[in-house]
Amino acid sequence: MTASTSGTGALARRLAERVLSVDGDAMTPLALAQAKMCLLDAVGVTLAGCLEPAPQILLRTPGIATAPGRALVFGTAVRTSALDAALVNGTSAHALDYDDFSSIMGGHHTVPLMPALLALGEEQGLCGRDVLVSYVAGVEVQIRMARALGFHHYDKGWHPTATIGTFGAAAAVAHLLRLDVGQTATALAIAASMASGLKANFGTMVKPFHAGHCSRNGLLAALLAQRGFDANEFALEHHQGFLNVFNGAGTFDAEKMFQDWAAPLEIEGETIALKQFPCCGSTHPAIAMMLRLVREERVRASDVAGIEVLPHARRLRHTNNPWPQTSLEAKFSVQYATARALLDGVVRLRHFEGAAHEEPEIRRLLQITQARAHPGMADDAEEQWGAEVIVTLRNGQRLSRRIDQLVGRGGKSAMTRDEMWEKFEDCGERCLPRDRLREVFDMLDQLEAVGDVNDLTRLLQPAAA
């Protein structure tokens, strides 16, 4: 053990005790509301992503999703084992990088958990409330571990969604299975050897595969522990264990996993956020400001002679792409995303597909769009997710809107129910009829009242049973 692991007992056991202390009866309305919001969003983006190449290749790979079982591969008629469903659904959920995220975690907190929990819920006929509470336990583990590891973990090259997510999935499944402290500690210790995910593979199909892989691995770790598999309870703090190998001595503070545990729950935090738009999160503040201009000033693209986009410098460094040549480049172009918001008054999935970025009116708007770092937003400012958008009309009038901090949509800037439905419908209409989507949406919005997860998931296949 290092000086930073000064508590008594193995870290995995101490963490297991706290995981199992998460109690639905003591959960606040805010925690339940946030959990439902995140799970609803995750199901929606999974439906959108299920037709993407990564999950489709998985389904065509021998041995994957061929095992018998009750768990559904969302958006298909395929039913398989919970392990395989977690793998494919997790990959689908992250295929478009449209899923929710935690700025503390430096990754996506729901995608490791939802696929494993719903697949297990299907296999065992579990209720929605139990899934919700176990989800909250998993989120707590992930963000607590992120606090302990610090940003060094991300900067070193690990993908926290996958590395930390494996522990979160193991903890959430252990909670759902009602494992005891020893079994849960073992599941976490097994997870220490199953955690993986390199940022070197960002921009490829491997990134969403990270999400499916960690969800499956966390589920497998808990199932093995339930059946008597053993592991070293000191696998986190051992000198050749997770903390020292993945981060390095002196770069973590393990006690941050336990300080003020669940007081409040991490799921209640302001740093939990959804993606309202299907493109790089760093473009979102500018999109939101352009949409505000369109809505409040009734600005029309045909009336605009010039557009100035002024994000915080950190948001611009990877989104300054004035002439995107592909749909993927368009996702990382603050110029395109802002112009699209002006032209259509919405930013949807279809705007980052095919040749949408080559539309004549979009190219005209790109010609009159300039982007530069905001001179009034300091590089070292505490708030680094801001942007100002200025439009100059043909009559010479200048209109602007500014926001200093918009890290996705959460906390005080949470999406409304109508906004949630707009995103969910846009995602789900690719594989399900609209009337069924509304039924799924309403059921997820009241997930605590669902008596059997199968009542929900049977609606997620093209022809409902």
C-alpha positions in Angstrom: 0.0 0.0 0.0 1.1 3.6 -0.6 0.7 6.6 1.7 -2.4 7.6 -0.2 -4.2 4.4 0.8 -4.2 5.0 4.5 -7.6 3.5 5.3 -7.9 0.1 6.9 -8.7 -3.0 4.9 -8.4 -3.7 1.2 -9.7 -0.9 -1.0 -12.0 -3.4 -2.9 -13.6 -4.5 0.3 -14.0 -0.9 1.6 -15.5 0.1 -1.8 -17.8 -3.0 -1.8 -19.2 -2.0 1.6 -20.2 1.4 0.3 -21.6 0.0 -2.9 -24.0 -2.2 -1.0 -25.0 0.6 1.3 -26.7 2.5 -1.6 -30.3 2.1 -0.7 -33.3 2.9 -2.9 -35.5 3.9 0.1 -33.0 6.6 1.0 -32.6 7.9 -2.5 -33.6 11.5 -3.1 -36.1 12.5 -5.8 -33.3 14.3 -7.6 -31.2 11.2 -7.7 -34.0 9.2 -9.2 -34.9 11.8 -11.7 -31.3 12.2 -12.9 -30.9 8.4 -13.1 -34.0 8.1 -15.2 -33.0 10.9 -17.4 -29.6 9.3 -18.1 -31.0 5.8 -18.7 -33.7 7.2 -21.0 -31.0 9.1 -23.0 -28.8 6.0 -23.2 -31.6 3.8 -24.6 -32.3 6.4 -27.3 -28.7 6.8 -28.4 -28.4 2.9 -28.5 -31.3 2.8 -30.9 -29.6 5.4 -33.1 -26.3 3.6 -33.0 -27.4 0.0 -33.5 -27.2 0.4 -37.3 -23.7 1.9 -37.3 -20.8 -0.2 -38.7 -19.2 -1.2 -35.3 -22.2 -3.1 -33.8 -23.2 -4.5 -37.2 -19.7 -6.0 -37.6 -19.9 -7.4 -34.1 -23.2 -9.1 -35.1 -21.6 -10.6 -38.2 -18.6 -11.9 -36.2 -18.7 -15.7 -35.5 -19.5 -16.5 -31.9 -20.9 -13.1 -30.9 -24.6 -12.9 -30.1 -25.1 -16.6 -31.0 -25.3 -17.8 -27.4 -28.9 -18.6 -26.3 -30.6 -16.2 -23.9 -33.4 -13.7 -23.3 -31.4 -10.5 -23.6 -32.3 -8.3 -26.6 -29.8 -6.6 -29.0 -31.7 -3.3 -29.2 -33.2 -2.4 -32.5 -33.0 -6.0 -33.8 -34.8 -9.2 -33.3 -31.7 -10.9 -31.9 -31.9 -12.3 -28.4 -28.8 -13.8 -26.8 -26.9 -14.0 -23.5 -26.7 -11.1 -21.2 -22.9 -11.0 -21.8 -23.2 -10.7 -25.6 -26.1 -8.3 -25.4 -24.1 -6.0 -23.1 -21.2 -6.1 -25.6 -23.2 -5.2 -28.6 -25.6 -2.8 -27.0 -22.7 -1.0 -25.2 -21.0 -0.6 -28.6 -24.2 0.7 -30.2 -24.7 3.2 -27.3 -21.4 4.8 -27.9 -21.2 4.4 -31.7 -22.3 8.0 -32.3 -20.5 9.5 -29.3 -24.0 11.0 -28.4 -24.3 9.5 -24.9 -24.2 11.4 -21.7 -20.9 12.2 -19.8 -19.4 13.4 -16.6 -16.8 16.2 -16.7 -15.3 14.8 -13.4 -15.0 11.3 -14.9 -13.6 12.6 -18.1 -15.8 10.0 -19.8 -19.3 8.6 -20.3 -20.8 7.3 -17.1 -24.0 5.6 -18.3 -22.8 3.5 -21.3 -20.8 1.1 -19.1 -23.8 0.4 -16.9 -27.0 0.5 -18.8 -26.3 -2.4 -21.2 -25.2 -4.8 -18.5 -28.0 -3.9 -16.0 -30.8 -4.1 -18.6 -29.5 -7.4 -20.0 -29.3 -8.9 -16.6 -32.7 -7.5 -15.7 -34.2 -9.2 -18.8 -32.6 -12.6 -17.9 -33.9 -12.5 -14.3 -37.1 -10.6 -14.8 -36.0 -7.7 -12.5 -37.9 -4.5 -11.9 -37.1 -1.1 -13.1 -36.6 0.4 -9.6 -33.9 -2.1 -8.8 -32.1 -1.3 -12.0 -32.3 2.4 -11.2 -30.8 2.0 -7.7 -28.0 -0.2 -9.0 -27.3 2.2 -11.7 -26.8 5.0 -9.1 -24.4 2.7 -7.2 -22.4 2.2 -10.4 -22.2 5.9 -11.2 -21.0 6.6 -7.6 -18.1 4.1 -8.1 -17.1 5.5 -11.4 -17.0 9.2 -10.5 -15.4 8.4 -7.1 -12.7 6.5 -8.8 -12.2 9.4 -11.2 -11.8 11.8 -8.3 -9.1 9.5 -6.8 -7.2 9.0 -10.1 -7.4 12.7 -11.2 -6.9 14.0 -14.7 -3.5 12.3 -14.8 -5.3 9.1 -15.8 -6.9 10.6 -18.8 -3.8 12.6 -19.8 -1.7 9.5 -19.6 -3.7 7.9 -22.4 -6.4 5.8 -20.7 -10.0 6.1 -21.8 -11.9 6.4 -18.4 -15.2 5.3 -19.9 -13.6 1.9 -20.4 -11.1 1.7 -17.6 -13.2 3.1 -14.8 -16.4 2.0 -16.4 -15.4 -1.7 -15.9 -15.4 -1.1 -12.1 -18.7 0.8 -12.3 -20.3 -2.0 -14.2 -19.0 -4.7 -11.8 -20.2 -2.7 -8.9 -23.7 -2.0 -10.4 -24.2 -5.6 -11.3 -23.0 -6.8 -7.9 -25.6 -4.5 -6.3 -28.3 -5.7 -8.6 -27.5 -9.3 -7.9 -27.4 -8.6 -4.2 -24.0 -10.1 -3.7 -22.4 -9.9 -0.3 -19.4 -7.7 0.6 -16.9 -10.4 -0.1 -18.3 -11.3 -3.5 -18.6 -7.6 -4.4 -15.0 -7.0 -3.4 -14.0 -10.0 -5.6 -15.9 -8.6 -8.5 -14.1 -5.3 -8.2 -10.7 -7.1 -7.9 -11.5 -9.2 -11.0 -12.5 -5.9 -12.8 -9.0 -4.6 -12.0 -7.5 -7.1 -14.4 -10.2 -6.6 -17.0 -10.0 -2.8 -17.3 -8.6 -1.5 -20.5 -9.1 1.2 -23.2 -6.5 3.3 -25.0 -7.1 6.8 -26.3 -4.9 6.0 -29.2 -8.0 4.3 -30.7 -10.2 7.4 -30.6 -11.7 8.2 -33.9 -12.1 4.5 -34.8 -14.7 1.8 -34.2 -12.6 0.6 -31.2 -13.7 3.6 -29.1 -17.4 2.5 -29.0 -16.1 -1.1 -28.7 -14.4 0.1 -25.4 -17.9 0.8 -24.0 -19.4 -2.5 -25.0 -16.3 -4.4 -23.8 -16.3 -2.7 -20.3 -20.0 -3.3 -19.8 -19.6 -7.0 -20.7 -16.4 -7.3 -18.5 -18.1 -5.7 -15.5 -21.0 -8.1 -15.9 -18.7 -11.0 -16.3 -16.7 -10.0 -13.2 -19.8 -10.0 -11.0 -21.1 -13.3 -12.4 -17.8 -15.0 -11.8 -17.6 -13.6 -8.2 -21.2 -14.8 -7.6 -20.1 -18.4 -8.5 -17.0 -18.5 -6.3 -14.2 -17.2 -8.6 -11.5 -15.7 -6.5 -9.2 -12.7 -6.9 -6.8 -10.6 -4.8 -8.8 -8.1 -2.7 -5.7 -5.8 -2.8 -5.7 -5.7 -6.6 -6.4 -2.0 -6.6 -3.6 -0.8 -4.2 -1.0 -3.6 -4.7 2.3 -2.2 -6.0 1.5 -4.0 -9.2 -2.2 -3.3 -9.0 -4.5 -1.0 -10.9 -3.7 2.3 -9.2 0.0 2.0 -9.4 0.2 0.4 -12.8 -2.5 2.5 -14.6 -1.6 5.8 -12.9 1.7 5.5 -11.1 2.9 6.2 -7.5 2.1 9.7 -6.3 -0.5 10.4 -9.0 -3.6 9.3 -7.1 -5.4 9.7 -3.8 -7.4 6.6 -3.0 -9.1 8.1 -0.1 -11.1 10.4 -2.4 -13.1 7.3 -3.3 -14.6 7.3 0.2 -14.8 10.9 1.4 -18.4 11.9 2.1 -19.6 8.9 0.2 -23.1 9.4 -1.3 -23.4 12.8 0.5 -24.7 13.9 -1.9 -24.8 11.1 -4.5 -22.6 11.8 -7.6 -25.7 11.3 -9.9 -27.1 14.5 -8.4 -24.0 16.6 -9.4 -24.0 19.6 -11.7 -21.3 17.8 -13.7 -23.7 15.1 -15.0 -24.7 16.2 -18.5 -26.5 15.0 -21.6 -25.5 15.8 -25.2 -28.3 17.8 -26.8 -26.6 17.8 -30.2 -25.0 14.9 -32.1 -21.6 16.5 -32.5 -18.5 17.4 -30.5 -19.4 18.7 -27.1 -17.1 21.7 -27.6 -19.4 23.0 -30.3 -22.5 22.9 -28.1 -22.1 26.4 -26.4 -22.0 28.1 -29.8 -24.9 26.0 -31.2 -27.0 26.9 -28.2 -26.3 30.6 -28.6 -27.1 30.6 -32.3 -30.4 28.7 -31.5 -31.2 31.4 -28.9 -30.7 34.1 -31.6 -32.9 32.2 -34.0 -35.6 31.8 -31.4 -35.5 35.1 -29.6 -34.6 37.4 -32.5 -36.2 35.4 -35.3 -33.0 35.5 -37.3 -33.2 33.8 -40.7 -30.2 32.6 -42.7 -31.2 34.6 -45.8 -31.0 37.8 -43.8 -27.5 37.2 -42.5 -24.4 38.8 -44.0 -21.8 37.6 -41.5 -21.3 35.2 -38.6 -18.7 35.4 -35.8 -18.2 32.4 -33.5 -16.1 33.1 -30.4 -15.7 30.1 -28.2 -13.3 29.7 -25.3 -9.9 28.9 -26.7 -9.9 25.3 -25.4 -13.1 24.6 -27.2 -11.8 26.0 -30.5 -8.5 24.0 -30.7 -10.2 20.8 -31.9 -13.3 22.3 -33.6 -11.7 25.0 -35.8 -12.6 23.3 -39.1 -14.0 26.0 -41.5 -14.5 23.7 -44.5 -15.4 20.1 -43.4 -14.9 17.6 -46.2 -16.7 14.6 -44.5 -19.6 14.1 -42.2 -17.2 13.2 -39.4 -15.2 16.4 -39.9 -18.5 18.3 -39.7 -19.0 16.9 -36.2 -15.8 18.7 -35.2 -16.5 22.0 -37.0 -17.9 24.7 -34.9 -18.4 26.8 -38.0 -20.6 24.1 -39.6 -22.5 23.3 -36.5 -23.3 26.9 -35.8 -24.3 27.6 -39.4 -26.5 24.5 -39.3 -28.2 25.8 -36.2 -29.0 29.1 -38.0 -30.2 27.4 -41.2 -32.5 24.8 -39.7 -33.2 26.0 -36.2 -32.3 22.5 -35.0 -29.1 20.3 -35.1 -30.0 16.6 -35.7 -28.4 13.4 -36.6 -29.2 13.8 -40.3 -27.0 16.9 -40.4 -23.9 14.8 -39.9 -24.7 12.1 -42.5 -24.1 11.8 -46.2 -23.4 15.0 -48.0 -25.3 17.4 -45.7 -22.2 19.4 -45.2 -22.1 20.1 -48.9 -25.5 21.7 -49.3 -25.2 25.0 -51.2 -26.8 27.2 -48.5 -24.5 25.7 -45.9 -21.5 26.4 -48.1 -22.6 30.0 -48.5 -23.0 30.4 -44.7 -19.5 28.8 -44.2 -18.1 31.5 -46.5 -19.3 34.2 -44.2 -18.5 32.5 -40.9 -15.4 33.3 -38.9 -14.3 31.6 -35.7 -11.7 32.8 -33.3 -10.9 32.4 -29.6 -13.0 34.8 -27.4 -10.7 37.6 -26.2 -12.7 37.9 -23.0 -12.5 34.3 -21.9 -9.1 33.7 -20.3 -7.2 30.4 -21.0 -6.9 29.8 -17.3 -10.4 30.8 -16.4 -12.4 28.4 -14.1 -15.2 28.3 -16.7 -13.9 27.0 -20.0 -17.1 25.9 -21.8 -18.3 29.3 -23.1 -19.0 30.9 -26.4 -20.4 34.1 -28.0 -22.1 34.2 -31.4 -22.5 37.4 -33.3 -24.5 37.7 -36.5 -24.5 40.7 -38.8 -27.6 41.2 -40.8 -27.8 42.5 -44.3 -29.1 45.8 -42.9 -26.0 46.2 -40.8 -27.6 45.3 -37.5 -25.5 43.2 -35.2 -27.0 40.7 -32.7 -25.2 38.5 -30.2 -25.7 36.0 -27.5 -23.1 34.7 -25.0 -22.8 32.0 -22.4 -19.8 31.5 -20.1 -20.4 27.8 -19.1 -22.4 25.1 -20.9 -20.9 21.7 -20.3 -23.6 19.7 -22.1 -27.1 19.9 -20.6 -27.4 19.1 -17.0 -27.7 20.6 -13.6 -29.2 24.1 -13.8 -29.2 23.8 -17.6 -31.0 20.5 -17.8 -32.9 19.6 -20.9 -36.6 19.9 -20.7 -38.9 16.9 -21.2 -39.8 18.2 -24.7 -36.1 18.5 -25.6 -35.5 15.0 -24.3 -38.3 13.7 -26.5 -37.0 15.5 -29.5 -33.6 13.8 -29.1 -35.2 10.5 -28.3 -37.4 10.6 -31.3 -34.6 11.6 -33.6 -32.5 8.7 -32.4 -35.2 6.0 -32.3 -37.1 6.7 -35.5 -34.3 4.9 -37.4 -35.6 1.5 -36.3 -38.9 1.9 -34.4 -42.2 3.4 -35.3 -43.1 6.8 -33.7 -46.0 5.5 -31.6 -43.9 2.8 -30.1 -41.1 5.3 -29.4 -43.6 7.4 -27.3 -44.5 4.3 -25.3 -40.9 3.5 -24.7 -40.1 7.1 -23.7 -43.0 7.2 -21.3 -42.0 3.9 -19.7 -38.4 5.0 -19.2 -39.6 8.2 -17.8 -41.5 6.1 -15.1 -38.9 3.3 -14.9 -39.3 2.9 -11.2 -42.9 1.7 -11.8 -41.9 -1.0 -14.4 -42.4 -4.4 -12.8 -40.4 -6.4 -15.3 -37.6 -5.0 -17.5 -38.8 -7.3 -20.2 -42.0 -5.2 -20.5 -39.7 -2.4 -21.6 -37.2 -4.2 -23.8 -39.8 -6.1 -25.8 -40.7 -2.7 -27.3 -37.1 -2.2 -28.5 -37.2 -4.7 -31.3 -38.6 -3.8 -34.8 -41.7 -6.0 -34.3 -42.8 -5.9 -30.7 -43.7 -9.2 -29.2 
